[in-house]
Amino acid sequence: MNKKILSMAVAGVLAAPAAAFAGGPTLYGQAHMSLDYLDNGTVSGLDASSNSSRFGLKGSFDLGGGLSAIYLIEWGVNGLFSKGGISDRNQIAGFKSDAFGTLVMGRHDTPTKVVGRKADLFWSTQLGQNRQFTTANLSDARVPQVVGYISPNFGPVHAFLAYVTGTAKNDNDDNAFSGALIYDQGGLFAAVSYDVFMGDILKAALGNGSDTPQNLRVAAKYKFGDFTVAGLFQRNMNFNSGAGSTGSDNQNLLGGGLAYKMGKSTLKGQVYYAFETDDVNDSDAFMVSLGWDYGLSKNTAAYLTGTLVSTGTGARSYYYIGGPGHGSNYTAGVDDTSWGISAGYRIKF
């Protein structure tokens, strides 16, 4: 993107071109469809998928003195192939100051999730995406009741912070914090982020009744000529990883990939490895994804991707074929090799 309202901000808003907030409202969205064949050792077959197809409104109002009111309200379209209607996605509103940064409230992806998507060489929700592996421990969460802040740029660096307030009826016992420090300049993106989930309700969703789930993520992507290289390291801390776990496991995950653009085509691949958790032997897993994207126009592209996931005997339900947002999404088989092939297209407007 040539112009940015902020180098990288609250994902939909802060990764958008500045023109997106020049007045409004601006209608935007995408239709992302694919035909998938998936096999996890138990379930196999052909599916037609809608993959986080969506639409939204965004814009801004100039309040004078370098201050603007900004908003983004986005919905998912779940009923393209089956009943499901409309779902809530990122929905925020707030203020942007040239001098002091941006403050928003609403529902949004955590900074850790935004950082992880930036380092993924496969489109968001495309088969083969890194979220087939990275979602354990709420590390790719979209959370409600967020108070988010994006600092002004200090040279090529800015901070992105989000606090989840919880609710008064739950005695505010559902709060969380996520923050990232981001470098973005000259073809190099690099970031470090951290999550901590302190509420009983959030912990119960993970099977943790006493410990505090935490995640550390380091991600980078570098473009040089026709090549793009990306990498990600993640450490999940204090989560329940399944049978034999004490509820306070730790796990390391490492991955990365390479893409090469030639004309309208982009060839790409990425590999991820999840190490064993502290308390569960053979809970490791390996993923390799290969893809070919073809740009039909500025707003339309088609693709062919394939992915393979191999898991150990102690693996649990945090490895996927498809991943969050992909219409066909299966838990990878335990002590087995799961795989999938996808032919799809995305039309953005």
C-alpha positions as CSV (number, residue, x, y, z in Angstrom):
1,M,0.0,0.0,0.0
2,N,1.3,3.4,-1.0
3,K,-0.5,5.5,1.5
4,K,-1.6,4.5,5.0
5,I,-3.6,6.1,7.7
6,L,-1.3,4.3,10.1
7,S,1.5,1.9,9.3
8,M,-0.4,-1.0,10.7
9,A,-3.3,-0.5,13.0
10,V,-6.4,-2.1,14.1
11,A,-6.3,-4.6,11.3
12,G,-9.1,-3.5,9.0
13,V,-8.7,0.2,9.9
14,L,-5.0,0.5,10.3
15,A,-4.0,-1.6,7.4
16,A,-6.2,0.3,5.1
17,P,-5.1,3.0,2.7
18,A,-5.6,6.6,3.8
19,A,-8.1,7.2,1.1
20,A,-10.4,4.7,2.8
21,F,-11.0,7.3,5.5
22,A,-11.3,10.3,3.3
23,G,-14.9,11.0,4.2
24,G,-17.4,8.2,3.8
25,P,-19.0,5.9,4.3
26,T,-17.1,3.6,1.9
27,L,-18.5,0.2,1.2
28,Y,-16.0,-2.6,0.8
29,G,-15.7,-6.3,1.1
30,Q,-14.8,-9.6,-0.6
31,A,-16.3,-12.8,-1.9
32,H,-13.8,-15.7,-1.4
33,M,-14.9,-19.0,-2.7
34,S,-13.1,-22.3,-3.1
35,L,-13.7,-26.0,-4.1
36,D,-11.8,-28.2,-1.6
37,Y,-11.0,-31.8,-1.2
38,L,-10.0,-32.5,2.4
39,D,-9.0,-35.8,4.1
40,N,-8.2,-36.0,7.9
41,G,-8.1,-39.8,8.1
42,T,-11.7,-39.9,9.4
43,V,-13.6,-37.5,7.2
44,S,-12.8,-37.0,3.5
45,G,-14.7,-35.5,0.6
46,L,-15.3,-32.5,-1.7
47,D,-16.7,-29.2,-0.3
48,A,-17.7,-25.9,-1.8
49,S,-16.6,-23.2,0.7
50,S,-17.1,-19.6,1.4
51,N,-14.1,-18.4,3.2
52,S,-14.8,-15.4,5.4
53,S,-16.6,-13.6,2.6
54,R,-17.6,-10.2,4.1
55,F,-18.7,-6.7,3.6
56,G,-18.3,-3.5,5.7
57,L,-18.5,0.3,5.9
58,K,-15.6,2.5,6.9
59,G,-14.9,6.2,6.9
60,S,-13.8,9.3,8.8
61,F,-14.8,12.9,9.6
62,D,-12.3,15.7,9.9
63,L,-12.8,17.4,13.3
64,G,-10.1,20.0,12.7
65,G,-6.8,20.6,14.4
66,G,-5.4,17.3,13.2
67,L,-8.2,15.2,14.8
68,S,-10.5,12.9,13.0
69,A,-13.4,10.6,14.0
70,I,-13.0,7.2,12.4
71,Y,-15.2,4.1,12.1
72,L,-15.2,0.6,10.7
73,I,-18.1,-1.8,10.9
74,E,-17.7,-5.2,9.2
75,W,-19.9,-8.3,8.9
76,G,-19.2,-11.8,7.7
77,V,-21.5,-13.4,5.1
78,N,-22.0,-17.0,6.2
79,G,-25.0,-18.0,4.0
80,L,-23.5,-18.1,0.5
81,F,-23.6,-21.9,0.4
82,S,-25.8,-22.8,3.4
83,K,-28.0,-21.0,6.0
84,G,-26.1,-19.0,8.5
85,G,-26.9,-15.3,7.8
86,I,-24.7,-12.5,8.9
87,S,-22.0,-12.6,11.6
88,D,-20.1,-9.9,13.5
89,R,-16.5,-9.2,12.5
90,N,-14.3,-6.2,13.4
91,Q,-16.4,-3.3,14.5
92,I,-14.8,-0.2,16.0
93,A,-15.1,3.5,16.3
94,G,-12.8,6.2,17.7
95,F,-10.5,9.1,17.1
96,K,-7.2,9.6,15.2
97,S,-4.8,12.4,16.1
98,D,-1.9,13.3,14.0
99,A,0.1,14.1,17.1
100,F,-1.1,11.5,19.7
101,G,-2.1,8.4,17.7
102,T,-5.4,6.6,17.4
103,L,-7.9,5.5,20.1
104,V,-10.7,3.1,19.3
105,M,-13.3,0.9,21.1
106,G,-15.3,-2.1,19.9
107,R,-14.7,-5.6,18.8
108,H,-11.4,-6.4,17.0
109,D,-8.5,-8.8,16.3
110,T,-5.8,-8.8,18.9
111,P,-2.4,-7.3,17.9
112,T,-1.0,-10.8,18.1
113,K,-3.4,-12.0,15.5
114,V,-2.7,-9.0,13.2
115,V,1.0,-9.7,13.5
116,G,0.5,-13.4,12.6
117,R,-1.6,-12.6,9.5
118,K,1.1,-10.2,8.3
119,A,3.7,-13.0,8.3
120,D,1.4,-15.5,6.5
121,L,2.2,-16.0,2.8
122,F,-1.2,-17.6,2.2
123,W,-4.2,-15.3,2.1
124,S,-6.3,-15.0,5.2
125,T,-8.6,-18.1,5.2
126,Q,-6.8,-19.7,2.2
127,L,-6.2,-23.4,2.6
128,G,-2.6,-23.7,3.8
129,Q,-2.7,-20.6,6.0
130,N,-0.5,-20.5,9.1
131,R,-3.6,-20.4,11.3
132,Q,-3.9,-24.2,10.7
133,F,-1.2,-24.3,13.4
134,T,-1.1,-21.0,15.3
135,T,-4.5,-20.7,17.0
136,A,-3.8,-22.6,20.2
137,N,-4.2,-20.6,23.5
138,L,-6.3,-17.8,22.0
139,S,-3.3,-16.6,20.1
140,D,-5.4,-15.6,17.1
141,A,-8.4,-14.2,18.9
142,R,-11.0,-11.6,17.9
143,V,-12.2,-10.1,21.2
144,P,-15.1,-7.9,22.2
145,Q,-15.1,-4.9,24.5
146,V,-11.7,-3.7,23.3
147,V,-10.0,-0.4,24.1
148,G,-7.3,-0.1,21.4
149,Y,-4.5,2.4,21.0
150,I,-2.1,2.8,18.1
151,S,0.8,5.2,18.7
152,P,2.2,7.7,16.2
153,N,5.1,6.5,14.1
154,F,8.5,6.9,15.7
155,G,10.5,6.7,12.5
156,P,9.6,3.2,11.2
157,V,8.3,1.9,14.5
158,H,4.9,2.1,16.2
159,A,3.0,0.3,19.0
160,F,-0.4,-1.3,18.9
161,L,-2.1,-2.0,22.2
162,A,-5.4,-3.5,23.1
163,Y,-7.1,-4.0,26.5
164,V,-10.3,-6.1,27.0
165,T,-12.3,-4.7,29.8
166,G,-14.6,-7.6,30.6
167,T,-18.1,-6.9,31.8
168,A,-19.5,-5.5,35.0
169,K,-22.0,-8.3,35.4
170,N,-19.0,-10.7,35.4
171,D,-17.2,-8.5,37.9
172,N,-14.9,-7.6,35.1
173,D,-13.4,-11.1,35.4
174,D,-13.0,-11.6,31.6
175,N,-10.2,-9.2,30.9
176,A,-7.1,-9.5,28.7
177,F,-4.2,-7.6,27.3
178,S,-2.5,-7.8,23.9
179,G,0.3,-5.6,22.6
180,A,2.7,-5.4,19.7
181,L,5.8,-3.3,18.7
182,I,6.0,-3.1,15.0
183,Y,8.7,-2.1,12.5
184,D,7.5,-1.4,8.9
185,Q,9.7,0.2,6.3
186,G,11.6,-0.4,3.1
187,G,10.0,-3.8,2.4
188,L,10.8,-5.1,5.9
189,F,8.0,-5.9,8.4
190,A,9.1,-7.1,11.8
191,A,7.1,-7.3,15.1
192,V,7.0,-8.8,18.5
193,S,3.7,-9.3,20.4
194,Y,2.4,-10.6,23.7
195,D,-1.0,-11.7,25.0
196,V,-2.2,-12.4,28.5
197,F,-5.8,-13.6,29.2
198,M,-6.7,-13.0,32.8
199,G,-10.5,-13.8,33.0
200,D,-12.0,-17.0,34.3
201,I,-14.4,-17.2,31.3
202,L,-11.6,-16.9,28.8
203,K,-9.5,-19.5,30.7
204,A,-12.5,-21.9,30.9
205,A,-12.8,-21.7,27.1
206,L,-9.3,-23.2,27.0
207,G,-9.8,-25.7,29.7
208,N,-7.7,-23.7,32.1
209,G,-9.3,-23.0,35.5
210,S,-6.3,-21.7,37.3
211,D,-3.5,-20.6,35.1
212,T,-3.2,-17.5,33.0
213,P,-2.8,-18.2,29.3
214,Q,-0.1,-16.2,27.6
215,N,1.4,-16.0,24.1
216,L,4.6,-14.6,22.7
217,R,4.9,-14.1,19.0
218,V,7.8,-12.8,16.8
219,A,7.1,-12.4,13.1
220,A,8.9,-10.9,10.1
221,K,8.4,-10.5,6.3
222,Y,10.9,-9.1,3.8
223,K,10.3,-8.2,0.1
224,F,13.3,-8.0,-2.2
225,G,12.8,-7.9,-6.0
226,D,10.3,-10.6,-6.9
227,F,10.9,-12.6,-3.7
228,T,9.2,-12.4,-0.4
229,V,10.4,-14.4,2.7
230,A,8.6,-14.7,6.0
231,G,9.1,-16.3,9.4
232,L,7.2,-16.7,12.7
233,F,8.1,-17.9,16.2
234,Q,5.5,-18.5,18.8
235,R,5.6,-19.6,22.4
236,N,2.3,-20.7,24.0
237,M,2.4,-20.6,27.8
238,N,0.0,-21.9,30.5
239,F,-2.5,-23.8,28.4
240,N,-4.3,-27.1,28.7
241,S,-2.9,-29.2,25.8
242,G,-5.0,-32.3,26.4
243,A,-4.7,-35.7,28.1
244,G,-1.8,-35.8,30.5
245,S,-1.5,-32.0,30.7
246,T,-1.4,-30.2,34.0
247,G,-3.1,-27.2,32.5
248,S,0.0,-25.1,32.5
249,D,1.9,-26.4,29.5
250,N,4.3,-24.5,27.3
251,Q,4.9,-25.1,23.6
252,N,7.1,-23.6,20.9
253,L,6.1,-23.2,17.3
254,L,8.4,-22.2,14.4
255,G,7.6,-21.6,10.7
256,G,8.2,-19.6,7.6
257,G,8.1,-19.6,3.8
258,L,9.1,-18.1,0.5
259,A,7.1,-16.6,-2.4
260,Y,8.3,-15.7,-5.9
261,K,6.3,-13.4,-8.2
262,M,6.6,-13.7,-12.0
263,G,4.2,-11.6,-13.9
264,K,0.6,-12.3,-12.8
265,S,1.6,-15.5,-11.1
266,T,3.0,-16.0,-7.6
267,L,4.5,-19.4,-6.5
268,K,4.7,-19.9,-2.7
269,G,5.3,-22.4,0.0
270,Q,5.6,-22.4,3.8
271,V,6.5,-24.9,6.5
272,Y,5.5,-24.9,10.2
273,Y,6.6,-27.2,13.0
274,A,4.9,-27.3,16.5
275,F,7.1,-28.9,19.1
276,E,5.9,-31.2,21.9
277,T,4.2,-29.6,24.9
278,D,5.8,-29.9,28.3
279,D,3.5,-32.7,29.6
280,V,2.3,-34.6,26.5
281,N,4.8,-36.8,24.6
282,D,4.5,-37.0,20.8
283,S,2.2,-33.9,20.8
284,D,4.2,-32.4,18.0
285,A,3.0,-31.7,14.4
286,F,4.4,-30.7,11.0
287,M,2.7,-28.7,8.2
288,V,3.8,-28.0,4.6
289,S,1.7,-25.8,2.3
290,L,2.3,-25.1,-1.4
291,G,0.3,-22.6,-3.6
292,W,0.0,-20.8,-6.9
293,D,-1.9,-17.5,-7.1
294,Y,-2.8,-15.8,-10.4
295,G,-3.9,-12.2,-10.6
296,L,-6.8,-11.8,-13.0
297,S,-7.1,-8.0,-12.3
298,K,-6.4,-5.6,-9.5
299,N,-9.3,-6.9,-7.5
300,T,-9.7,-10.5,-8.7
301,A,-7.4,-13.5,-8.3
302,A,-7.6,-17.2,-8.6
303,Y,-5.4,-19.9,-6.9
304,L,-4.6,-23.5,-6.4
305,T,-3.2,-24.6,-3.0
306,G,-2.4,-27.8,-1.2
307,T,-1.5,-28.6,2.4
308,L,-0.3,-31.6,4.4
309,V,-0.3,-32.0,8.2
310,S,1.4,-34.8,10.1
311,T,0.7,-35.2,13.8
312,G,2.0,-37.4,16.7
313,T,0.1,-39.7,18.9
314,G,-0.3,-37.1,21.6
315,A,-1.6,-34.3,19.3
316,R,-4.9,-32.7,20.2
317,S,-7.5,-30.5,18.6
318,Y,-5.4,-27.4,17.9
319,Y,-4.1,-28.4,14.5
320,Y,-6.4,-28.1,11.5
321,I,-6.9,-28.7,7.8
322,G,-8.4,-25.4,6.6
323,G,-8.1,-23.3,9.7
324,P,-10.3,-20.6,11.1
325,G,-12.3,-18.7,8.6
326,H,-12.0,-21.4,5.9
327,G,-15.4,-22.8,5.2
328,S,-14.2,-26.4,5.2
329,N,-12.2,-26.8,8.4
330,Y,-11.4,-30.1,10.0
331,T,-9.3,-31.1,13.0
332,A,-6.2,-32.9,11.8
333,G,-6.2,-36.6,12.5
334,V,-4.1,-37.8,15.5
335,D,-1.0,-39.8,14.7
336,D,-1.9,-39.5,11.1
337,T,-1.3,-37.5,7.9
338,S,-4.1,-35.2,6.9
339,W,-4.2,-33.3,3.6
340,G,-6.2,-31.0,1.4
341,I,-6.3,-29.4,-2.1
342,S,-8.2,-26.2,-2.8
343,A,-9.0,-24.3,-6.1
344,G,-10.5,-20.9,-5.4
345,Y,-10.9,-17.3,-6.3
346,R,-11.3,-14.0,-4.4
347,I,-13.2,-10.9,-5.7
348,K,-12.6,-7.7,-3.7
349,F,-14.6,-4.6,-3.9
